[in-house]
Each structure stands twice: as structure tokens, then as C-alpha cells.
Amino acid sequence: PTVLLVLGIQEIHVDQEIISKISAAGQLMQCSASLDVLFLLDGSYSIGKGSFERSKHFAGRLCDALDIHRDRVRVGMVQFSSTPHLEFPLGSYLTKQEVKERIKRTVFRGGSTDTGRALKYILRKRFPGGRNSSVPEVLIIISDGKSQGSAAVPAVQVKERHITIFAVGVKFPRWEELHMLASEPPERHVLFAGDADDAANGLYSTLTGSVCSTTAPGCKVESHPCERRTLETVKELAGDFVCWKGSKQPNGVQASLCPFIRWKRVLIKHPSRCFRTVCPDPCDSQPCQNGGTCVSEGLDRYHCLCLVGYGGDFHCAAKLSLECSVDLLFLVDSSAGVTLEGFLRYKAFLKRFLQAVMGQDSPMNVGVAQYDDDVRIPIELGQHKDTFSLMKSIDALNFGGGRTLTGRALQYIAQHGFRSSPVFADVQDDLPRVVVLLTDSKSQDSVAEAPLYTKVQNLFLIGIGSSFMRAELTEMTGNPQQTIVYLDPQDLFNRIPELQRRICSVDNAEGCQAQSLDLAFAMDASSGVGLENFLRLRRFVRSSCLHFNVNRDVTQIALVIYGSEAHTVFALDTHTSSSAVLQALDQVPFLGGSASAGSALLHVYGDVMTVQKGARPGVNKVVVLLTSGGGLEDAAAPAQQLRHNGILVFVVVTGDTQRDMLLRVAGSPNYLIHISSYEDLQYYQGLIIERICEEAQSPVNLCKPNPCMNHGVCILGPGSYRCECHGWEGPHCESRVLRGDSPRSPVLPLHAHVQWSPVGLQHFSRALQHTKR
């Protein structure tokens, strides 16, 4: 007879993804409830010694899913054949390792398969060493289901005592008997020992729904189609053969055809459903791009198999090229705050990024600095011209482990990080200079001046850190658009393409720094904002100012704060440098009280955007109103008055305010930004600056606002204007007429076609300062 050898008697008909998730679940399974578990192990001759050893292995594997402890799961074992035999009572061994070692030492006894007698033993003795039904009881029968007697009645009696029965098939099981033995529903309580991992998962999945605590986060019990197979012996007609039969005649025989039957062992399929716990694996998010294949490596690790032409990063991004010429210096945090593991991760990130973007003809010079208490530049800018030697130098970087002095490091790098080599010391390197800061630890010194260091040295700073570093990174870069945050260590490598784009945005990062502009911020400092949010507004204004080149000839900045009344903190002509503006902003006080945005806009109109306070003719003018939405009822009229005089009003409101009222103040949806919370204010900075810069490039009406003082009338000419004065004299009616019969009205020569260039503005501002004196 032909015997078919089949290893996978129970097969799960699912794809590889589900099998991976079942495997991942096995690493997380741990039933920690108070539970008494008794193994009833078939040790009969029908099992045989080989299958008995597999049964022992299976019992030990099930213990991996049980949190064995005196106060949680207790385990015991009975071996049965002709008679039951107690191998060890519950509670004899109180650690997982002890129980598994004792199961391994269990000796095969042999005999007939009397399952009914074994169940009667359980009815009589209960669970030896158990806790007397004070905790749930689970009986796990491991057998081939071929009992010599009937086990149906004692099985019902055991289940009536609220004992949960799992029936586990071994070798070639008789599934009908196992279904009869098991608790309801049988598809959840009948398992197969051939695949120990899968059966352990099935046991855990069922217990989770009734006894054990819930599954691990993200895991869930799912149903899958499966097949259970039984090896049966059946008759098979082999054909008709000649046979001899006796006849009625004496000594006579008769030839005939007789059917020939032989016995054959075949596998009978029993379609069923299996309930299994599946856990998410890292490939669920489909991290591999551009047709790459994700290969899971456990619970949280994976790798991508990339198609040809891809592999620019870990996730099969297109191979990158910076496509821009820059001097690029990485500043890597190697302080105790990032830990050795974090520092090694940053080294891996550097290598992967540079391998992705550097070609043989790469247009960039690369350097690497690291810092903790001190700053070191182990890889000078442009020291390596090939990728291989650069990678070796990065590998050689050593962890520092000191304090996190990021502010000091940025100051040092701004002054010394981009020094030309001695051979070319007289050659001016005009490539854009980019610093990429990698840190995951809050600075232990002040970083407030970091934007100033980089601005003075004309550096473009990009900050990279985990999400909790977002606020500090934005403070250092001065711009959320130059801040890159990652969600977890693996996500850091996902940011490689984003870093490439940010580096190459350096050429258009200047915004409108070369455009002439008079800019006034009117900042709500009332109790409606509150002190904490006022400080956020102040930081927002501070970082916004970094986008402008502050001096007499390009951008002038004024600041007004208001509660019920408005106060000028500094006028347009007060500060002539970015550093002076930043220092003044740090001293701005909180006012409290009620808010009146209308008073603030009137104050800006009459006391800030005037020639007397430094406003320049021929220069675009913008007012940015930062408000909580309080006190806007009286703001529409002064806002319209400002617009009528050629001054743009940009409204940034945080909180709940009626939109129609906001539109009356802003004049257009294009000049209104409504933000839900002060924490989100920084993310709108790029948009606000962009809108202001667009205004700075628009045509200018030289007579709006009126450059003539003391009620003088501005009269436009082609490319120029003149002031018609009454009782005053001077180009802008700035001097009172002291004698003479009639006032004079000086006229700027029409043929001059005055263009208000930065140089012209400089002459104007000097002349104005002289007349003021």
C-alpha cells in the first residue's frame, strides 16, 4: 500500500503578509490572567514515541504564550493511555523555564488510548494543585483522537463544570472525535500540533476573547480559512483479474474475471476556519516607494528591495542630485542628550544622504562638525573630493558625551566654519553657505541669538530634529520652512528628499530682503491674548524680522503694542540694524486690559506711517495687525483710511471671530489669515512673508501716504512730486515761515524724473534727519 507523507496536515490558506503578521504576534503573546492550565497528554501506542515527542514540543511552545507565575498562570500535566498518570500537579513549577524543562523530561508510557477514562480522572480529581475553581480552568487534550472507548459523556460532564477544553490533533488526527471533545465553538478550540507556532497563536487568540487580557496594541483577532486533513484507509478497485471458481461437475473448475480490491491511505480535507491573532508589521504602511518590495524583519524592522535606478535612500527614492552649487556643513550634536545610539544614527543618516546626492562631479563642498561642550570640525569644508574617502572620515567620528551647548556651537560655526583654505585665502568663495544642524536634545545654553549669528555671516541654517524639538529648531533657524522634524528614528531617513529640497531652496530664501519697505507690526498685548500667547506673538514678530534687511535704505521696521490704548515701542527710523530690532523686541512688555484694534490702527496711521516718524516717500508700506479678535468692532474705518493712503493692512487673527468683521478690516481675503491656535502661528509665517514681499514689489504712488508735513498738499509729477505748503516751507513743508510776505512752495524739478532708489532714499533720510535737528 502507498502511504502519503504530508507534513502540513493543517494548512492556512492565506498570503505571506498574514503569515508574517501571525509570526509577529507570536513575539507579543503573553496571557497574564489568573488561570489554571492542565495538559492531558496522549501517551498511547497509537501516537507512538515520535509523535509523543512532538506533543511535548507543542506543550512547551504553548507555555511561551502563558505568563507562568504563582499569582497568574499555573501549569500541570497528566499523561494518559490505558490509565491516567499525574506527571506534575499545578503550581509545582512557577517559572516558564522550569515548566518547559519538566515537560521535556516526561517519559513515553505506551498502552491503549482510553480518553474517556482520563476525563473521568479529571472529574474525580479536578485539577491537581489547582485553585478550586476560584480561577478559570483550561484543559488542553493533545491526542490523535482515536479512543478505544466512548469519551462523549465524560467530555460533556467536564464542560458542564465550566472547564474550557482545547483538543489538539497530533499525527493524523480523527477530527470528528476532537470536535466532540472540544468546547464550543469547535473552530476556536480545535488546534493542530504540526505547526506549533500557529497552534499557540490559536490558543492565545481564543483565550484573549474570554480569559486573558486584551491583545497587544495594534494587534487583533482575525478569522482565516484553513483546511484540516485526515489520513483515512479506503477500498480501491484495482481492476478485474482472472480467477478460478469451482463448478457443479465433479473435479471441475471454471475460469472467470474477479474484481481485485486493495486498501489505500488517502487524505480527506475538512474545510474550516481558524482564528488567529495578527499584529501589524512595519510593511503595513507600504514604506517602499517606486515599486520597491518591503521585506519585514520582525516587529519594527524591514528593508526595501529597490528597482534599478532607485535606491536614493532606504525607501527606494529616486537617486538624488543636489543640482545646486553650495558649501554644505553638517553640525552634528554628539552630547550626552542624544546618546551614543542617536549619534550613530546621525552618522548613518549623513552617509545615506551623501551617498544619495553626491556624484563624481558633485557641485558641492561638504564638511562635518560636531559639538558638545566644545566644537570640532574633523572634516573641513571641501577636504574630500570623492564619496569613498568622505564615508571613511564619517565612520571615524567619535561620540563626545558632554553638555548640549547648541547656541555656542552655532556662534562658533558662523565665525569659523567656512574659512577658506590658506592656499586660496585671497579668493572670495561666493557659493551659498548652508549649515544643517542635527540635534535631538534641548540646548543647555541660549539659542536666541542663533538667527543673528547666521544672518550676519549670510548663512542658511536648516534644523533637523525629532518632533519635540520643533519649537527650539524654529527659534534657531528663524523660519519654520527651514525646520525638518521626524516622528521616530526610522522616519529620520524618510526626510532625505526633503533635506535635498531645502538645501537647494537657498537661492530663493532671501524673500524680499533687497526690496525697500516700511513695515509696522501692531501687536495685541491685551488680557484677551494672555501672557503666554503674547510671548508667542513676540517670538513670531522676532523671527519674521529676520527675513528683512533692516537699514535706512532697504527695510525699516516699527512696532506698536496695544491694549485699550496703543504705544509705539520703536518707530520706523529708531533702529538701523537687525540686531538692534531683535534686542528691542526682547524687552517688549505685556500690557493686559481690554483690546482696541481700532485705536492701534489709528495710532499707526497718525503716529507711525508719517514722514515725521521716518516713513519714506516712494516706498511701499505694510501694517501687520496681530490680534486675538478682540476690539475689532472699531477697526474697519481706520483700516480703510490706511488703505486709502496706500498702506496695506494685513490681518492675522487667532481664535474665533466673525469672518465678515475680519474681512471689513482686512479689505480682502488675500490679506486675511485666520489661525486656530497660537501654537500654529509659526507655520503661517512663510505665507505672511510671501504676501508682504509681493506688496513690496508693487507700483508705488509717491503721494500716498502724503509725504508733505503740516497739511502740505502733495502734487504728482512724472517720476516725482512736490509739496504745496501753507505757512511752512522746505521740500516737505517741514520749516515754519518766520518772515516774508508769502510762503514759498519749493518744487522738485520735474525734468529730474526722480527714481527713489536705495541711494536716493539714503540722501532723503539724511536730509530729513538734518531738517529735524
C-alpha positions in Angstrom: 0.0 0.0 0.0 1.1 3.5 -0.8 1.4 5.8 2.2 1.3 9.6 1.6 3.7 11.6 3.8 2.2 15.0 4.5 3.9 17.5 6.9 1.3 20.3 6.9 -1.8 18.5 7.8 -3.5 21.7 8.8 -2.7 24.5 6.3 -3.6 28.1 6.5 -4.7 29.4 3.1 -3.5 33.0 3.4 -0.9 35.2 1.8 2.6 35.8 3.0 1.6 39.1 4.6 -0.8 37.4 7.0 1.8 34.7 7.9 4.2 37.5 8.7 1.7 39.2 11.0 0.9 35.9 12.7 4.6 35.4 13.3 5.0 38.9 14.6 2.1 38.3 17.0 4.0 35.3 18.5 6.6 37.7 19.8 3.9 39.7 21.7 1.6 37.0 23.1 1.6 36.8 26.8 -1.6 35.7 28.7 -1.2 37.2 32.1 -4.6 36.4 33.7 -5.1 34.2 36.7 -5.5 30.8 35.0 -5.1 27.1 35.8 -3.9 25.1 32.7 -3.7 21.3 32.7 -2.2 19.4 29.8 -3.7 16.0 29.1 -1.1 14.3 27.0 -1.8 11.1 25.0 1.0 8.6 25.6 -0.6 5.6 23.9 0.9 3.3 21.3 -1.3 4.7 18.5 0.6 8.0 19.0 4.0 6.4 19.0 7.1 7.7 20.6 7.9 10.1 17.7 4.6 11.9 17.8 4.7 11.9 21.6 7.9 14.0 21.4 6.2 16.4 19.0 3.3 16.7 21.5 5.8 17.6 24.2 7.4 20.2 22.0 3.9 21.6 21.3 3.1 21.8 25.0 6.3 23.6 25.7 5.6 26.0 22.8 2.2 26.8 24.3 3.9 27.8 27.5 5.6 30.7 25.6 2.1 32.3 25.3 1.4 31.9 29.1 2.7 34.2 31.8 3.6 31.4 34.3 3.7 32.7 37.8 2.2 31.7 41.2 -0.3 34.6 41.0 -1.1 34.3 37.3 -0.9 31.2 35.1 -0.2 27.8 36.8 0.5 24.7 34.7 0.2 20.9 35.4 0.4 17.8 33.3 -1.3 14.3 33.2 -0.2 11.6 30.7 -2.9 9.1 29.7 -3.0 5.8 27.8 -4.7 2.7 29.4 -4.7 4.6 32.7 -4.0 8.3 33.5 -0.8 9.3 35.3 -0.1 12.6 37.0 3.2 13.9 35.7 3.3 17.0 37.9 0.5 19.0 39.7 -0.3 22.7 39.1 2.0 25.1 40.9 4.9 22.6 41.2 7.0 24.8 38.9 6.5 28.6 38.9 8.6 29.8 36.1 8.2 29.3 32.3 11.7 27.7 32.0 11.1 25.3 34.9 7.8 24.1 33.4 9.3 23.6 29.9 12.3 21.7 31.3 10.0 19.4 33.2 7.8 18.7 30.1 11.0 17.7 28.2 11.8 15.1 30.8 8.4 13.4 30.5 8.8 9.7 29.6 6.6 8.0 27.0 4.5 5.2 28.7 2.5 3.4 25.9 -0.7 1.5 26.2 -4.2 1.8 24.7 -6.0 5.1 24.1 -8.7 5.4 26.8 -9.6 9.1 26.6 -12.9 8.6 28.5 -11.1 7.1 31.5 -8.7 10.1 31.5 -11.7 12.6 31.5 -13.3 10.7 34.4 -10.0 11.1 36.3 -10.3 14.9 35.8 -13.9 14.7 37.0 -12.8 12.9 40.1 -9.5 14.6 40.9 -10.3 18.1 39.4 -7.0 19.9 38.6 -4.4 18.5 41.0 -2.7 21.5 42.7 -5.3 23.9 41.2 -7.1 26.8 42.9 -10.5 25.0 43.3 -12.5 26.8 40.6 -11.6 30.2 42.0 -9.9 31.0 38.7 -10.8 29.8 35.2 -9.7 26.2 34.3 -8.4 25.2 30.9 -7.9 21.6 29.9 -5.7 21.0 26.8 -6.0 17.5 25.4 -3.2 16.5 23.0 -4.2 13.4 21.2 -4.8 11.7 17.8 -8.5 11.3 18.7 -8.6 7.6 18.3 -10.0 6.5 21.6 -10.8 2.8 22.3 -13.9 3.6 24.3 -16.5 6.4 24.2 -15.4 9.7 25.6 -18.6 11.7 24.7 -20.4 11.5 28.1 -17.4 12.4 30.3 -16.5 15.2 27.9 -19.9 16.8 28.3 -19.6 16.4 32.1 -16.2 18.1 32.2 -17.6 21.1 30.1 -20.6 21.3 32.4 -18.2 22.1 35.2 -17.2 25.2 33.3 -13.8 23.8 32.3 -12.7 25.0 28.8 -11.4 22.2 26.7 -9.0 22.6 23.8 -8.5 19.5 21.6 -5.2 19.4 19.8 -4.7 16.9 16.9 -1.4 15.0 16.6 -0.1 12.9 13.8 -3.1 12.0 11.6 -6.0 13.0 13.9 -9.5 11.9 13.9 -11.1 15.3 13.7 -14.6 14.2 14.4 -13.7 13.0 17.9 -11.6 16.1 18.6 -14.5 18.3 17.6 -16.7 16.3 20.0 -14.2 16.7 22.9 -13.6 20.5 22.4 -15.6 23.4 23.8 -17.9 25.4 21.6 -17.3 26.8 19.1 -15.0 23.9 17.9 -13.2 26.1 15.2 -11.8 28.1 18.1 -11.0 25.2 20.4 -9.6 22.6 17.9 -5.9 23.0 17.0 -3.2 21.1 15.2 0.2 20.4 16.8 2.0 20.0 13.5 2.6 23.8 13.4 3.4 24.7 16.9 3.6 28.5 16.4 0.3 28.6 14.6 -1.5 26.5 17.2 0.0 28.5 20.1 -1.4 31.6 18.3 -4.8 30.0 18.0 -4.9 29.1 21.7 -3.9 32.6 22.7 -6.5 34.1 20.3 -9.3 32.1 21.9 -8.2 32.8 25.5 -7.9 36.5 24.7 -11.6 36.6 23.9 -12.6 35.0 27.2 -9.9 34.8 29.9 -6.8 36.7 29.1 -6.3 40.5 28.9 -6.7 42.2 25.5 -4.2 41.8 22.7 -1.1 44.0 22.4 -1.7 47.5 20.9 -2.4 47.3 17.2 -3.0 43.5 17.3 -6.4 41.9 16.7 -8.0 38.5 16.3 -9.0 37.7 12.7 -10.6 34.7 11.1 -8.9 32.9 8.2 -9.9 29.9 6.0 -7.9 26.8 6.8 -8.1 23.0 6.0 -7.8 20.1 8.4 -6.9 16.8 6.8 -7.4 13.2 8.0 -5.4 10.2 6.7 -8.1 7.6 6.0 -7.8 3.9 4.8 -10.3 3.3 1.9 -11.1 0.5 -0.5 -9.9 0.9 -4.1 -10.9 -1.2 -7.1 -7.7 -2.2 -8.7 -9.3 -4.0 -11.7 -10.6 -7.4 -12.8 -8.3 -10.3 -12.8 -8.7 -14.0 -14.0 -9.8 -16.2 -11.1 -10.9 -19.9 -10.9 -14.2 -20.9 -9.5 -15.5 -24.4 -8.7 -18.3 -25.9 -10.8 -21.1 -28.4 -10.1 -19.4 -31.0 -12.1 -17.1 -33.4 -10.3 -13.5 -32.3 -10.3 -14.4 -29.3 -12.5 -13.1 -25.7 -12.3 -14.2 -22.7 -14.2 -12.1 -19.6 -15.2 -13.7 -16.2 -14.6 -13.0 -12.5 -14.0 -13.0 -11.3 -10.4 -12.7 -7.7 -9.1 -9.5 -7.0 -7.2 -9.7 -4.7 -4.1 -6.8 -3.1 -2.4 -6.7 -0.7 0.6 -5.3 2.8 0.1 -4.5 5.6 2.6 -5.8 9.0 1.4 -6.0 12.4 2.8 -9.6 13.7 3.4 -9.9 17.5 3.5 -12.1 19.2 6.1 -12.5 22.9 5.3 -12.7 25.0 8.4 -11.9 28.5 9.8 -9.0 29.3 12.1 -9.0 32.3 14.4 -5.6 33.9 14.8 -4.1 37.0 16.4 -2.4 39.1 13.8 -0.2 42.1 14.6 0.8 44.9 12.3 4.3 44.8 10.8 6.3 47.7 9.5 5.4 46.9 5.9 1.8 47.8 6.6 2.4 51.4 5.8 3.9 50.5 2.4 7.1 52.4 3.0 8.9 51.3 -0.1 8.5 53.7 -3.0 8.7 53.5 -6.8 7.8 49.8 -7.0 10.1 48.7 -4.2 9.3 45.5 -2.2 9.1 45.7 1.6 10.6 42.7 3.4 9.6 42.5 7.1 12.3 41.7 9.7 10.2 41.3 12.8 8.0 43.7 14.7 9.7 47.0 13.8 12.4 46.4 11.2 12.3 46.0 7.5 14.2 46.6 4.3 13.3 47.6 0.8 14.3 45.7 -2.4 14.5 48.5 -4.9 14.1 48.5 -8.7 17.0 49.5 -10.9 17.5 53.3 -10.9 16.1 53.7 -7.4 17.7 53.4 -4.0 18.5 57.1 -3.4 17.5 56.3 0.2 16.3 53.4 2.4 12.8 53.6 0.8 13.8 53.4 -2.9 13.5 57.1 -3.6 14.9 58.1 -7.0 18.6 58.7 -6.7 19.0 62.3 -5.9 21.3 65.0 -7.1 21.5 68.4 -5.3 21.5 70.2 -8.7 22.7 73.3 -6.9 26.2 74.6 -6.0 26.6 75.1 -2.3 29.1 75.0 0.6 27.4 72.5 2.9 28.4 72.0 6.5 26.8 69.5 8.8 26.8 70.3 12.5 26.1 67.1 14.5 25.1 67.0 18.1 27.3 64.5 20.0 26.3 65.5 23.5 25.0 63.1 26.2 21.5 64.3 25.4 21.4 62.5 22.1 23.1 59.3 23.4 25.6 57.2 21.6 22.7 55.4 19.8 21.4 58.8 18.5 24.9 59.9 17.4 25.4 56.7 15.5 22.0 57.2 13.8 23.1 60.7 12.7 26.3 59.2 11.2 24.2 56.7 9.3 21.9 59.4 8.1 24.9 61.5 6.9 26.3 58.6 4.9 23.0 57.7 3.4 22.2 61.3 2.4 25.6 62.0 0.9 25.7 58.6 -1.0 22.3 59.6 -2.4 23.2 63.1 -3.6 26.9 63.1 -4.3 28.1 62.1 -7.7 31.5 62.1 -9.2 31.0 65.6 -10.5 29.1 66.9 -7.4 29.0 70.7 -7.4 29.1 71.0 -3.6 31.8 71.2 -0.9 30.9 69.1 2.2 32.2 69.4 5.8 31.2 67.9 9.1 31.4 69.5 12.5 30.3 68.0 15.9 29.7 69.6 19.3 29.0 69.1 22.9 31.0 71.2 25.4 33.3 72.1 22.6 33.0 72.4 18.8 35.3 70.4 16.5 35.5 70.3 12.7 37.0 66.9 12.0 36.0 67.1 8.3 36.9 70.5 6.9 34.8 72.0 4.1 35.9 70.6 0.7 38.5 68.3 2.4 37.3 65.2 0.5 36.6 65.2 -3.2 35.3 61.6 -3.5 32.5 59.9 -1.7 34.6 56.9 -0.5 37.1 58.9 1.5 34.3 61.1 2.9 32.4 58.0 4.1 35.6 56.7 5.8 36.0 60.0 7.6 32.4 60.0 8.8 32.9 56.4 10.1 35.8 57.7 12.2 33.8 60.3 14.0 33.7 59.7 17.8 30.9 60.3 20.3 31.6 63.2 22.7 29.1 62.8 25.5 29.3 66.3 27.0 26.8 69.1 27.5 24.4 70.3 24.8 25.7 73.8 24.0 24.0 74.4 20.7 23.9 78.2 20.9 27.7 78.3 21.4 28.2 75.8 18.6 26.2 77.9 16.1 28.1 81.0 17.0 31.5 79.2 16.5 30.4 77.7 13.2 29.1 81.1 11.9 32.5 82.6 12.6 34.9 79.7 11.8 33.0 77.0 9.9 33.5 78.4 6.3 37.1 79.7 6.4 38.9 79.4 3.1 41.9 77.2 2.9 45.2 79.0 3.2 46.2 78.4 -0.4 43.1 80.3 -1.6 42.8 82.7 1.3 42.7 85.7 -1.1 39.9 84.2 -3.2 36.3 85.0 -2.2 34.1 82.0 -2.3 30.7 83.2 -3.5 28.8 79.9 -3.2 25.8 79.9 -0.9 26.7 78.7 2.6 24.3 76.1 4.2 24.5 74.7 7.7 22.5 71.6 8.5 22.1 71.1 12.3 21.3 67.6 13.5 20.1 67.5 17.2 17.7 65.7 19.4 18.5 67.3 22.7 17.3 70.6 24.2 20.1 73.2 24.3 21.6 73.9 27.7 22.6 77.4 26.7 20.6 80.2 25.0 19.9 79.9 21.2 18.0 83.2 21.0 20.9 84.8 19.1 21.4 81.9 16.7 19.4 83.5 13.8 21.5 86.7 14.2 24.8 84.7 14.0 23.8 83.1 10.8 22.3 86.2 9.3 25.4 88.3 10.0 27.5 85.7 8.2 24.9 85.2 5.4 24.4 81.5 6.3 21.3 79.4 5.5 20.6 77.3 8.6 18.4 74.1 8.4 17.5 72.4 11.6 16.7 68.7 11.8 15.3 67.0 15.0 12.5 64.9 16.5 9.1 66.4 16.8 9.5 67.6 20.4 12.4 69.8 19.2 10.2 71.7 16.7 9.8 74.9 18.7 13.5 75.2 19.5 14.6 74.4 16.0 12.3 77.1 14.6 13.7 79.6 17.1 17.2 78.8 15.9 16.5 78.9 12.2 14.1 81.8 12.5 11.8 80.1 9.9 9.5 77.0 10.2 10.3 76.4 6.5 13.9 75.7 7.4 12.9 73.2 10.1 12.6 69.5 9.4 11.2 67.2 12.1 10.9 63.4 12.1 8.4 61.2 14.1 10.6 58.3 15.0 14.2 57.1 14.4 13.2 55.3 11.1 11.3 58.4 9.9 14.6 60.4 10.0 15.7 58.6 6.9 12.5 59.4 5.2 13.4 63.1 5.3 16.4 62.7 2.9 14.5 64.0 -0.2 13.0 66.9 1.9 16.5 67.9 3.1 17.7 67.9 -0.5 14.9 70.3 -1.5 15.5 72.6 1.5 19.3 72.8 0.7 18.5 73.8 -2.9 15.9 76.4 -1.8 18.8 78.5 -0.5 18.9 80.5 -3.8 15.3 81.8 -3.3 15.4 82.0 0.5 16.1 85.7 0.7 12.5 86.7 0.2 12.3 90.4 -0.3 15.4 91.4 1.5 16.5 93.6 -1.4 13.1 95.4 -1.7 12.6 98.7 0.0 9.7 98.5 2.6 8.3 100.4 5.6 6.8 97.7 7.8 4.9 98.2 11.0 3.7 95.4 13.4 0.7 96.2 15.5 0.7 93.5 18.2 -2.2 92.7 20.6 -0.9 92.8 24.2 -4.3 92.7 25.9 -5.6 90.2 28.5 -7.6 88.5 25.8 -4.3 87.2 24.4 -2.7 86.3 27.8 0.9 86.4 28.8 1.9 83.0 27.4 0.4 83.7 23.9 1.8 87.2 24.0 5.2 85.7 24.2 4.4 83.5 21.2 3.4 86.6 19.3 6.6 88.3 20.3 8.7 85.3 19.1 6.7 85.3 15.8 7.5 89.0 15.2 11.1 88.4 16.1 11.6 85.5 13.6 9.7 87.5 10.9 12.1 90.4 11.2 14.9 88.1 10.3 13.6 87.9 6.7 14.3 91.6 6.1 17.5 93.5 5.6 17.0 96.3 8.2 18.7 99.6 7.4 17.8 103.1 6.3 17.9 102.2 2.6 16.0 98.9 2.4 13.6 97.8 5.2 12.5 99.9 8.2 10.5 98.2 10.9 8.3 99.7 13.6 6.4 98.0 16.4 3.2 99.1 18.1 1.6 97.2 21.0 -1.9 97.8 22.2 -4.5 97.1 24.8 -7.2 99.7 25.3 -4.5 102.2 24.2 -1.7 101.9 21.6 2.0 102.5 22.4 4.9 102.8 20.0 7.7 100.5 21.1 10.0 101.8 18.4 9.4 103.9 15.3 10.4 103.2 11.7 13.6 105.2 12.0 14.6 104.1 15.5 16.7 101.1 14.6 19.1 100.7 11.7 20.1 97.1 12.0 18.5 93.7 12.6 20.4 93.1 15.8 19.1 96.3 17.3 15.5 95.4 16.3 15.9 91.9 17.9 17.3 93.3 21.1 14.4 95.8 21.3 11.9 93.0 20.8 13.2 91.1 23.7 12.2 94.0 26.0 8.6 94.4 24.8 6.2 94.4 27.8 2.8 92.7 28.2 0.0 95.3 28.8 -3.1 93.4 29.7 -6.6 95.1 29.9 -9.1 95.2 27.1 -8.2 95.4 23.4 -8.9 98.1 20.9 -7.6 97.3 17.5 -9.1 100.4 16.1 -7.0 102.6 18.4 -3.9 100.7 17.3 -4.6 101.3 13.6 -5.4 105.0 14.2 -2.1 105.3 16.1 -0.2 103.6 13.2 -1.8 106.0 10.7 -1.2 109.2 12.6 2.0 108.4 14.6 4.0 105.8 12.8 3.4 105.9 9.0 4.4 109.6 8.7 7.4 111.4 7.3 8.0 112.9 10.8 8.5 109.4 12.2 10.7 108.1 9.5 8.3 106.9 6.8 9.9 107.3 3.4 8.2 108.5 0.2 8.3 106.2 -2.8 8.5 103.1 -0.5 5.7 100.5 -0.1 4.1 100.4 3.4 2.6 97.4 5.2 0.9 97.1 8.6 0.6 93.6 10.1 -2.2 93.5 12.7 -1.7 90.6 15.1 -4.9 90.2 17.0 -6.9 87.7 19.2 -10.1 89.1 17.5 -11.0 91.3 20.4 -11.7 95.0 19.9 -12.1 94.7 16.1 -15.5 96.5 16.1 -14.0 99.9 15.6 -11.1 98.8 13.4 -12.8 98.8 10.0 -12.8 102.6 9.5 -9.1 103.2 10.4 -8.1 100.2 8.3 -9.9 101.7 5.3 -8.2 105.0 5.9 -4.8 103.3 5.9 -5.6 101.5 2.6 -6.9 104.8 1.1 -3.4 106.3 1.8 -1.6 103.4 0.0 -0.8 101.4 3.1 -1.6 97.7 3.0 -3.3 96.2 6.1 -2.6 92.6 6.7 -4.7 91.0 9.4 -3.5 87.8 11.3 -6.2 86.7 13.8 -6.0 83.8 16.2 -9.2 82.5 17.7 -13.0 82.6 17.0 -14.1 85.8 15.3 -16.9 86.5 12.8 -15.4 86.4 9.3 -17.4 89.3 7.9 -16.0 91.6 10.5 -12.5 90.3 9.7 -13.0 91.0 6.0 -14.1 94.5 6.6 -10.8 95.2 8.5 -8.6 93.3 6.0 -10.4 94.6 2.9 -9.8 91.4 1.0 -9.5 87.6 1.8 -6.0 87.9 0.3 -4.9 89.9 3.3 -6.5 87.9 6.0 -5.1 84.8 7.7 -7.3 83.1 10.3 -5.3 80.7 12.6 -6.9 78.3 15.1 -4.2 78.4 17.8 -1.2 80.4 18.7 0.9 77.2 18.6 0.2 77.1 14.8 1.2 80.7 14.2 4.8 79.8 13.2 3.6 77.6 10.4 1.9 80.5 8.6 5.0 82.7 8.7 6.2 81.8 5.3 2.8 82.6 3.7 2.7 86.0 5.5 6.2 87.0 4.5 5.5 86.0 0.9 2.4 88.2 0.8 4.3 91.1 2.3 7.1 90.6 -0.3 4.6 90.7 -3.1 3.4 94.1 -1.9 6.9 95.4 -1.6 7.3 94.8 -5.4 4.0 96.5 -6.4 4.0 100.0 -8.0 4.1 103.0 -5.6 2.1 106.2 -5.6 4.6 108.8 -4.4 1.9 110.9 -2.8 0.4 108.0 -0.8 0.7 108.4 2.1 1.2 112.1 1.9 4.9 112.9 2.3 4.1 116.6 2.9 4.1 117.7 6.6 2.0 120.3 8.2 -1.0 119.9 5.9 1.0 120.4 2.8 -0.5 119.2 -0.5 1.4 116.6 -2.5 1.3 117.2 -6.2 2.5 114.4 -8.5 4.8 114.9 -11.4 6.3 112.3 -13.9 8.5 110.3 -11.6 8.5 113.0 -8.9 6.3 115.0 -6.6 6.2 118.5 -5.0 4.7 119.8 -1.8 2.5 122.9 -1.9 2.9 124.5 1.6 0.8 127.0 3.5 2.7 128.8 6.3 5.6 126.4 6.0 8.5 125.9 3.7 11.0 123.2 2.7 10.8 120.2 0.4 8.3 118.6 2.7 6.8 121.7 4.4 8.9 121.0 7.4 10.0 124.5 8.3 7.7 127.3 9.6 7.8 130.6 7.6 9.3 133.2 10.0 9.2 136.3 7.8 8.4 137.4 4.4 5.2 138.4 2.6 4.2 135.0 1.4 5.1 131.3 1.9 7.2 129.6 -0.6 6.4 126.3 -2.2 9.7 124.6 -3.3 9.2 122.4 -6.3 11.3 119.3 -7.1 12.5 119.8 -10.7 10.0 118.0 -13.0 12.7 117.2 -15.6 14.8 115.3 -13.0 12.5 112.2 -13.1 13.4 111.2 -9.6 13.7 107.5 -9.1 13.5 106.5 -5.4 16.4 104.1 -5.4 18.1 103.0 -2.2 20.8 105.7 -2.8 18.1 108.3 -3.3 16.3 107.2 -0.2 19.6 107.4 1.7 20.0 111.1 0.6 16.4 111.7 1.6 16.7 110.2 5.0 19.9 112.1 5.8 18.2 115.4 4.6 15.2 114.6 6.8 17.4 113.9 9.8 19.1 117.3 9.2 15.8 119.2 9.0 14.6 117.5 12.2 17.6 118.8 14.0 
